[in-house]
Amino acid sequence: MSQAVEFHHLTSGLANTARQAVIETQFVDDKGKPIDLNGGSSTPSAGSVTPASLGGYSAAAGRGKVVQVKADGSGFDFVAPVTAPTADTLAGATDTGKSLLKATDAAAARKAISAGTSSFSGSYDDLTNKPAIPAAYTLPAATAAALGGVKQGAAVPDLAADANTTTANAKINALLAQLRAAGVIAA
């Protein structure tokens, strides 16, 4: 029996909030008459369309193969299933890449790429091609024109609440002397 698809069109379901398309298809014979796939219903029940019901099915021809529509649309052919490439058959893969593809866990993957297998002792002195460590930096003295490092001056005690002018002047002068000695203000 010859079969052809007479029409198919997209429809939207009543509660189709996901905006999915539903395809309605009708199979017809070579005279254009609809083929009854399931007792007169235009929509076959789930699982009722089998390779045998599509016509031209032979258990010997189809065993271990997959159904593929013929190029001219006139029916179906049984073809060998496509085999996925393996790590060994993958073109262009290096030995390291193949080992990584074959790894079954994280430890095997690390081993395949030689991760975590360093011979470094942990001592900086054991490294090769290391940069020279420069001498320690010395801060220049601060000047009126340039920033620089300053030294901490000696502490000057706080003024007493009842200090007189002479005592206050002495404390201020001592503070100024410490600032000059530390390089904070010019001498």
N, C-alpha and C positions, 0 to 999 in steps of 0.2 A: 504494500500500500504506500503510495507516494504521499508525503506530507509537506506542507508549506505553511508559513506564517502569513495569514491574510492581512492582519492589522495589529498594531499595538499603539497605545497612546498613554500619556501621563495623566493621572487624575490625582486629586488631593483628597485625603480622607476627611471625614467630618470632624474628628478630634485630632487632626494632624498638626499639633502645635510645634513639632520639631522641624516642620517644613520638609518632610521627606517625600520623595516622589514614589508613587505606586504605579507599577507598570501592569496593564491588563493585556494579555496576549490570547489570541484565539488561533488554534491550529485547524487547518482545513485540508481536505484531501485534494487530489489532482483535478477534481471537478469543481473545486471551490466551496464544497459543502463542509460545515463544521464537523470536526471529529469529536465524538462523545467520549471523553476521557474518564468520566466518573458517573455513569448512570444519568446523564442528561444535564448535569450541573455545568455551568460555564466556568466555574472556579473549582478546580480539582482540590480535593482534600489533601492535607499535608501527607507526604510520603506515598501518594497514589501514583505519581509519575515516576516510573522506574526505567532503567536502560532498556529492559525488555519491551516496555510499552511504547517506546519511541520507534520501534520497527527496525528491522534489519539487524537485530541483536543476535549474536551467536556467543554462547558461553565460552567456546574455544577461542574465538577471535578477540573477545574483550577481557579475558582473564589477565589480571595484572596490569591493565592499561587504563588510561583515562579517556573519557568521551570528549571529543573536540568537534565543533561545527565545521562542516566541509567549507572550503574556500568559496564555492559558488552558492552556499546556503541551502543546498538541496538535501541535506541530511547530516549524518554524523559519522565520524571515523573514530576508530579506537587507536590511540597513539601511546607510545611509551611515555611514562611520566618523566618530567624533567628532573634530573639529579642535581642536587645542590653540590657546589664544589666543596672539597674538603681542604684541610690545611696542606695536604700533600699534592693536591691537584690544582691549587690556586696559582695561576700564572703570575710571575713577577715577585712572589714572596721570597724573602731571604730565609736562610736557615733560622735566624733569630726570630723572625716574624712567624714562621711555621711553628717553632717551639712555643711561642707566646699563644698562638691560636689553639694549640693542643693543651695548654695548661688547664687543669681542672679546678684549681683554687688559687688564692692570692699568693701563697708561698711558692707554688710552681711558676706562677707568672713572674714573681721577683727573681727567681732563679734563672728563668729563661732570658731575662734581660740583664742579668748580672747585677741586680740592685742589691745593696746591702752586703756586698762582698768586697769591701775595701781592705787594703793592706796598710792603711794609715795607722800609725801607732798612737796618734793623738797629740804628739809633741810637735810644737811649731818648728822646732829645730830640725825635725826629720823631713820637712817639706823641701821640695826642690823648686827652683825658679821663684823663690819668695822675694818680695820687695825689701829693700834696705829700710830699716826703721830709723827715722831721723832723730837727731839729738833733741832733748827736751827743749821746749820753747821758753825763752826768758822774756817776760813782759818788759817793754820799755818804760822808762819813767814818764809820768805825766808832765806835760808842759802847758803853758797858757794856750798854745796853738794845737796841741795834739793830745788825744786820749792815751792813757797808758795805765799800767798797773800802779796801785797805791798800796802803802803799808798801813797796817793798823797802828794808830797812835796809842799812847799810854792813856789810861783812864783819868779823867778830871772829875773829882767828886762834885756832887750837886751842891748848890748854895743852900745855906740854912735859911729858914723862913725869916729870921730876924737879922740877916747879914747886912752890914753897913756898906756904904759905897766903896770904901777902900777894899773890903773883902771881895765885893762883886767885881771890881776892876781887876783884882789879882786873879780871880778865877777865869774871867774872860780872856785876860792876857795869857794864862796858862793854856787855855783851850786853843787860842790862835797859834801859840807856839807848837802845840801837838799837830795841828792841821798843816803847818808849814813843814814840820819834820817828816810828816807822812807824805808830803808832796801833793796834798789836796789843794792848797793855795800857794801862790808864789811866795818866796822868802823875801 
